[in-house]
Amino acid sequence: MGLFNSSENEDPTLIDGDLRTAIGLLGSSQRVLLLLSALGRIAVGLCDLLVAATMYILFLLLQGQPASHHFWWTPETAFSAAVIATGLVVLRSVMELSSSRFVFRQIQNLQIAFLLQLTEGYSCLEWGRFVECNRGELSGHALHTAREAADFYHRCVELTGNVVIVAAMTATLLYKSLIAACSLGFALVVLYGVHRFLIRNKLQDAAISRETSLRNLQRHLADMFSSGKEIRAYGNHAFFQERIRRQAERAAVSYGRILLLPNLARIVADQGAVLVFLSIIVAVQLRQGDARQLLSLLVFYFVLSRRMLPLISQISLIAGQLESSYVNVRTVAQELDKCRKYRTPQLPALLPDAGLVLQMRKVTFSFFGGSPILRNINISMRAGETIVIRGASGIGKTSLLNLIAGVSQPTSGSVYVDRTCIAYVPQEISLLDDSIRNNLLFGSPERKDKEIFRALELAMLDDFVAVQPLGLEAAVGDSGALFSGGERQRLGIARAILRGSQFLLLDEATSALDEANERRVLENMTASGKSIILVSHRLHAPSFAHRVFRLEEGTLKEEMNQEEPMNELTLSPAASGLV
C-alpha cells in the first residue's frame, strides 16, 4: 500500500483526545474563522429564543394579561409585540442565510487548503518514496480525503452551534418549568447512551472499512484504465470487472452502514423528542390552572420546540457522522506528517567551475540505505559538449540523470550544476490531457507561435502539427493517447527546446523514433550548441558524441569513441581527462 496507510488498529474517537489532531491541522486564521462560523450559527438559535419569548408576550397581551416581568424593552401592546416578532423573524432569516453562506465559504476554503497541502506534500517527497506510491491512490487521497476532512469541520461547527442553542433553550425551559427541563435532560442522556454504546464503535469500523475499500477500488480502476490496450488484446475484461465489483460491493456495504447508523440515532431522537414535548404539555396542563396562561405557555413551547426538536435530531445525526469523517482528518494529518518527514531536502545550490556545466565529485547513491546503485562517480562536462552514456537496463543510468536534474539526492558526494538551465526529457513523456500548445509550454510563460514552431521544427514535429485541424490547439488525449510513441517523445523534446535550457538530459528520449528521424533530431540538437547528456542503447548514438561512457557495476568508464562527432569540440588537455 506504500507510505500512506493508516493502521486499522488505531482508535479514531474524538472523545479520547484526538481533537488536538483536528485543531493542529488548522492555521490560526482558520481557527478564528471557524469559531466565527459557530458563533453565527449560535446567534441564529438565540434569535429563535427571542421569537419564542416575543410570541409568548404577544399571546399574553392578546388575552389582556400583562407580562410576568416588565423591562424597558418589553412591548406593552399587542401591536408592538407583533411588529417586534415580525422583525425578529425577518432578522433571523437574514442571519441564517448570511451564516450559511459564511460557513460554506470557509469549508470550501478549508477543502482547497487541504488539497493544496496534500498535493504539495506528495510532490516534494523523496523520489524513491514517491515512485513507490500508487498514483491513483494519491489522487483519491487528495480529492476524497480533503473533501471529507473539510466536512468534519463543517459538522463540528454545526454540532457546536446546535449544542449551545439546545443548552440555552433547556435553560429557558428550566426557568419556565423544572419538569420540562428535567424531562429534556433525561431524553438527551438516553440519546447519548444509545450513540456511545450502540452506534459509535460500529461507525468507526464501517468508516475504516470504507476507506480501505475505496483505496483498493481506486487502485483497481487505475490499473484497468492504464492497461486498456492489453486488456482489449487479451480479452480479459471479466477479470478486471470482477476485481472492481468485489471492492465496489465492500465499499457500498460500509458506506450504507455509515449512512444508516446515524439515521437510526436520528429517528430515535425525533420520536423521543416528540414524546418529551407531549409530556411537557401534560405536565404544564396539570400545574397551570389558568387556561389563558396555559395557552401562552403552549405557544411558547410550540415555537421553541419547532426549532429545538430538529436540533436534537441533528445533534444525534451529526455526532454519528463525525465518527466516520474524523477518519479522514486523521489520514490528512498522518500523511502530511509523513510528507514532512520524507520531504526532499533542500540542498545548497552548487555551481560548477567556469567553462563547465557539470561536475560530480565522489557521488554515491542508494535507495533507503540499501546497496549502492552508483559508486564514486566523478565526471566533469564542458559547455557545448555532448556525452553518450550506455549500459545494461536497470544498471542506474536513469538514477544518474535524476541526480543531475535534482530529482534525487546523492547519498554522499556533491553535484555541481546550475539546475535552472536544465531540461530533462525522460523516455516516458508525461503529457497533460490538454492541447499541444499547453503541453509545450508546460507551465512556462506564453510564447509566440513562431518560437513554438521553431522548437517543433528542431524536434521534427512541425509538419505533423501543421496538418492538425486545430493546429496547436489540437488535443493530445489522456497521457498523449492520440499520439504515437515517437510523436510523444518529439513533443517532449520540443518542450525542452522551447524552455531555452542550455543543458539537455535525454533519457532514451528518441527510443521510439525510427533511425532516420532519430538522426535528424540528434543532428538538430547537437548543432544547436547545447550541452547534452544522452542515454541510449542505439549503436549509432556515439557518432553524435564527443565522449562516450559505459555504466558498469555502479561506476562510469569512458570508452574510446570510434566515430567523429557531428560538431567538433576542441577539448583542452585537461578536459580530455576529466573523469
N, C-alpha and C positions, 0 to 999 in steps of 0.2 A: 504493500500500500504506500510505501515511501515515507516521507518525512512528516506528514501532517495528520496522522491518525490520532484520534483521541481514544484513550483507554476506556473500554466499556465498563471497567470496574470502578471508575470514578463516579462519585455521587454528585449530581449537578443541582442539588437543592439549594434554594436561596436562604432558607431558614438557618442553615448551618454556617453562615458567614460568607458565602460567596458573593454577597452584594459588593464586597470590596473589589472583586474582579470586574463586575459590571461598572462600578464607578471609576475604576482605574483606566478603563478604555476611553473615557471621556476627557476632553480638554476642559480647562476652567470655564471658557466661554460656553461650551456645550452644556456643562452642568448648570450654569446660570439660566440659559435659555430653556432647558427642560424644567427647571424649578418655576420659571415664569409661566410655562405651559400648564403646570399643575395648579398654580395659583389662579390662572384664568379659568380652569375647569371648576375650582372651588368657588370662585366668585359667581359663576352661573348658578351653582347649587344654593348659595346663600341668597341669591335673588329669588329662588323658588320659596325659600323660607319667608321672605318679606311678602311675597304674593299671598302665601297661605295666611300670614298674620293679618294682612290688609283685608282679605276676604272674610276672615273671622270678625273683624271690627265692622265691616260693611253689613254683615247679616245681623249683628247686634243692633246697629243703628237703624236698619230697616224695620226691626221689631220694636223700636222705641226704647232700647236699653243702652245706657252709656257703656263705654269700655271699662273693664275692670280696673285698669290702670291708665291714668291720663298723663301724657307728657306733652311737651311743646310741639312735637312733631305728629302727635296723634290726631287724625282727622276728626272733626266734630260733627260733620253732616254726612249723610249717605252719599250725596253728590260728590263731595270732595274725596270720600273713600273710594268711590267708583273711578274717579279720574286718576287717583294715585295708583289703583290696581291696574288700570289700563296702561298707564305709563310704565309701570314695572314689568308688565307682560311684554310690551314693545322693547323695553331696555334689555330684558332677558333674551329675547330673540336675537337682537343685535349682538349682545355679548357672546351668545353661543356660536353664532356664525363667525365672528371675529376670532374667538378662541379656537374653534375647529380649524380654521384656515392657518392660524399661527402654529398649532400643534402639527398639522400635516406638513407644513413647510419645514419645520425643524426635523421631523422624522425623515423626510426626503433628503435633507442636507446631511443627516447622520448616515443614511444609507450610502450616499455618494462618498462621504468621508471614509467609511469602512471599505468600500470598493477600491478607492484610490490607495488606501494604506495596504490592502492585501496585494494589489497588483504591483505596487512599488516594492513591497517586500519580496514577492516572488521574483521580480525582475533583477533584484540585487543579490539574490542567493549565490553562494559559491557555485560555479558552473557544474562541478561534479555532482552536487546535490540536486541542482535544478534538473539535470538530464535524467535523474532517477525518478522524478515525479511524473505522474500521468497528466498530460496537458488537458485532457477533457475534465479530469477531476479538479484540477486547479481552476479551470473556467467555471465549473459548477460551484466550487467553494466561493469564488469571487462574487458570483451573481446571487446564488441562492442563500448562502450563509450571510452575506452582507445584508440582504433584504430581511431575513428572519431575525438577525441580531437587532436591526433597527426597529423591527416590530416589537421586540421585547421592551424597548424603552417607551414605545407608544403605549403599551399595555401598563407599564409602570406608572406613567402619567395618569392614565385613566383610572387605574386602581387607587392611586394616592388620592386623586380628586374625589372619587366615589366614597372611599372610606371616611375622609374628613367630612363630607357632606352628610353621610349617614350618621356619623357621630354627632354632628350639630343638630340634626333632626331628632335623634334619640334624646339629646339633652333637652330639646324643646318639648318632646313628649313627656320627659321626666318632670318638667316644670308644670305641665298641664295634668299629667296623670302618672303616678308612680306605677300603677298596674300596667299601663300601656308600655312604659319604658322597660319594665322587667320582662314582660312577655316578648318584646322585640329582642332584648338581650339574650334571653334563653334560646330563641329561634336562631340567632346568629351563632351561638356556641354550638348548637346542634349541627348547623351547616358546616362550620369549620371542622368539627369532628368527622363528618362524612367525607370531606375533602382530604383531611390529613391522614386518616387511617384506611379509607377505602379506595381513594382515587389517585392520590399523589404518586405512589410507587408504580402503579400501572402506567401512569402517564410518562414517568421517567423511562421505563423500559420501552414503551412504544416510541418515544422520541429518539432514543439511541438506535433502536431497530430501524426506524425510518431513515436516519442519517446514513447508516451503514448500507441499507438497500439502495438509497439514492446514489451514493458513491459508486457502488458496483454497477448500477444501471447506467450512469454517465460513462464509465469506462467501456462497458459493452457497446453502447451506442457509438462512441468514438471509434472503437475497433471495427465495427461494421461499416461505418461510413468511410473510414480511411482504407479499408480493404475491398472497396466496391468492385474494382476490376477483377481481382482474384475470385471473389465470391461469384461473380457472373460467369467467369470462365469455368469454375469448378461446379457450379450449380448447387451449392450447398447453403442456400438461403435458409433452409429449415433449421439448421444447426444454430445459426446466429439469432434467428427469430425466437427459438426456444430459450436461449440464454436470456434474451431481453424479456420474454414473457415471465420467466421464473422470478427475476428481480422486480419486474413491474408489479407482479402479484404480491410479493412480500412488502414492497413499498406501499401498495394500496391498502393492505391489511393494517399496517402500522398507522398509516395516515387516517384510516377510518376510526381506529381506536382513539387517536388524538382528537378527532372531531367529536366522537360520541361521548367520551367520558366527561369533558367539561359541560356538554349539553345535558348530560344526566344530572350533574350538580345544579345546572340552571333550572331544570324542571322541578327538582326538589325545592329549590329556593323560591321559585314562582308560587307554587302551590302552598308552601309553608308560610310565605309572607301573606298570602290571601287569608289563610286560616287565622294568622295572628291579627290581621286587621279586623276580621269579623269578631274575634274575641274581644278586641279593644272596644268595638261598638257596643257589644253586650255589656261589658264592664262599665262603660260610661253611662249607658242607659240605666243600669241598676243603681248607680251612685247619684245621678242627676235627677232631681225631681221636677225641675223647671223645663218644660218642653221647648221653650224658646231658647234657653241656654243650650239645651241638648242639640237643637238644630244648628246653632252656630258652631258648636264643637264638632259636629259631624261634617260640616262644610270644611272646617279647618283640617280635620283628619283626612277628608277626601282629597283636598288639594295637596296635602303633604304626602299622602300615600301614592298619589298619581305619579309623583317623582321618586318616592322612596322605594316602592316595590320593584320598578325596573332597575334601580341602582343596586339593590340587594342581589337581584338576578345577575346583573353584570359583574358584580364583585366575585360571585361564585364562578362565573364563566371565565373571567379574565385570570383568576387565580389558577385555574386549571391550565389555561393556555400559557401562562408564564413558565410552567414547569418544562414544557416542550421547547419554547422559544429560547429559554436560557441555555439549552444545549448549544445553540449557535453562537451565543455570546461567549461561552467558554471556548468554543472552537476558534473564534476570531482571536481571542486573547492568546490562546496557545500557539496559533500559527504565527501571529505577529512576534511573539517571544522567540520562537524558533528561527524566524526570518532575521531577527536582530542577532541572534546567537551565531548563525551561519552566514551572516552578511559578508559579501566580498569586501575584504579590507581595502581601504583607500591608501595605496602606496604613493610615496612622493614621485613626482614626475622626474625621470632621469633622462637627460638628453645626451645623445652620442657626441663624440668629438667632431670638430669641424671637418667637413667633407664626407662624413659618414652619415648614413641614415639608420644604421642598426649596429649595436654592439651587445653581444650576450657573453657574460663572463661567469664561468663555472656554474651554469644553470642546471639544476636538478629538479625533476618534477615527478610527483606520485599522487595518486588519489587516496585521500584519507589516511596517509601514513603507511600505505602499502608498499610493495616493491616498486622501486623507481622505474618509470617509463622512459625518462630521459636522464642521462647521466653526464655531468660535467661538460655541458655544451658551451663551446667557445667559438664565436664567429663574429666577424665584422663585415659590413657591406657598404660599398661606396655609393654615392648618389648616382643614379642613372644606370646602375648595374642590374643585370638580370641573372638570377640564380635559379637553377632547377634542383629540386630535392626529390630523390627517388627512394624506394624502399618497399618492402612487402606490406600487404594490407594489415592494418592493426598494429604496426610497429611503433606508431607515435607521431606520424607526420602532421596530422591534424592538431594534436596536442602542442606541437612545436609552434604552429601558426597561431593557436589560441593564446599562447604565452606572449607572442609578439604583439598580437592585437589587443591584449589586456583582458581577453575573455576569461582566462585562468591566471592564477598567480603562481610563481615558482616556489617550490619547497625551499630551495636555497639558491643563492646566486642572484645576479642582477641583470635586468634587461633595460638597455638604454635605447630609447626610441621616442620620437615625437608622435604620439598616437593621434593627435589632431590631424595629421597628414596621411593617415592610413585608411584605405578602403579594403574591405575583406569580402571576397566572393567565394562562398562555400560551394561544395559540389551540389548539395540540395538547396536550391534557391528558395527563400521564403518570400512568397508573393501575397500581397493583400487581395482580398476579394473586391477589387476596385478597378479603376481604369488604368490603361497603360501609363498615362501621364503621372498619376499619383503613385504608381509603383516605381516609376523612375525617380521622382522627387523624393519619395520615402521620408517625408518629414523635412526635407531641405527647403530653403526659400524658393519661391516661384522663379522659374527660368523661362526665357523666351523660347519659342518653338524652334528658332534657328539653332540655339545651343543644344536643345534636346535632340534634334535630328542629326546634329554633328556627332553626338555620343552614339546614337543608333547606327550611324554610318560606320564608325570605328568598330562597332560590335557586329557589323554585317546584318543588321536587323531593320535598316531603314526602308528597304523595298517591301518587306513584309508589313510594316506598319502603314506604309503609304497606300496599300491596296485594301486596307480595312475600311468598311463603310463609314465608321465613326472616327477613323484615324487614331489620334492619341487618346480619344475618349472611349475607345473600344474596351469592353470588359475582358479581364483575363480569367475570370471564374475562380472558384474556390481553390486556393493554393495553386493557381495557374492551370486549372484543369483544361481550359480551352486552348492551351499552348502545348506544343510538343516539348520533350525534354531539352532539345537543343535550343529551342526558342526561349524557354525559361532561363537557360544558362546565359544566353546572349543578352537577355533583358537584365540579368544580374550584373553582367559586365558593363553594359551601358549605364546602369545605375551608378556603378563605381566610378566610371569615367566622368559622369555628369557632376559628381561631387567635387571634382577638381583636385582630388588627392594625388599626391606625387609618389606615394608608396603603395603598391598594389600587392595584396596577398591572394593568390589564386589557388584554391584547394581543389584540384581536379575540376576546375571551373569550365573546362572545354571537353570533358569526357564524353558528353552526349552529342558532340558535333562530329560530322564526317571529317576526314583528314583534310580535304581541300578547304572547307570553311574554317577549320581549326588553324590551318597555316595562315590564312589571310587575317584572322582575328589576332593571332600572336604577332604577325608582322606589324599590324597596326599598333599593337600595344608596345612592342619593343622600339618601334620607330618614334614613339611619342616622347622618348627621353625619360620616362618614368622609371623608378626603381621597382623591380618586380621580383617576387619570390613565387615560383610556380611549382606546385606539387603535381607530378604527372607520372603515369605509367607508360605513356606513349613513347615509342622508340625514337621518333624524330624530334621530340621535345628538346633534347640537348642542343640541337642546331640553333636554337634561339638564345642560348645561354652563354654568359661569359664564364660562369663556373658551374660545375655540377657536383652535387653531394649525394651520398647514399647514407641513409639512416639504418644502422645495424646495431642491434643489441643496446639501443638507447644512446648511441654515440654517432656523431656526424663524421663521415670520412669523405674527403674530397677525391673525386675521380678525375682522370685525365679526359678532357673534352676533345674528342677527335674531330668535331665539327666546328667550322668557323661561325661565330655568332653573326646574326643578321646586321647588327650595327656595332661596329668595332668600338671598344672602350679601352683606352690605353691605361694600364694599371702601373702604378709605381712599384719598384721592387718590394717596398714594404707591404703594399696591398696584395701582392701575389702570395704572401704567406700569412694572411690574416686569420687563418683558422688555428 
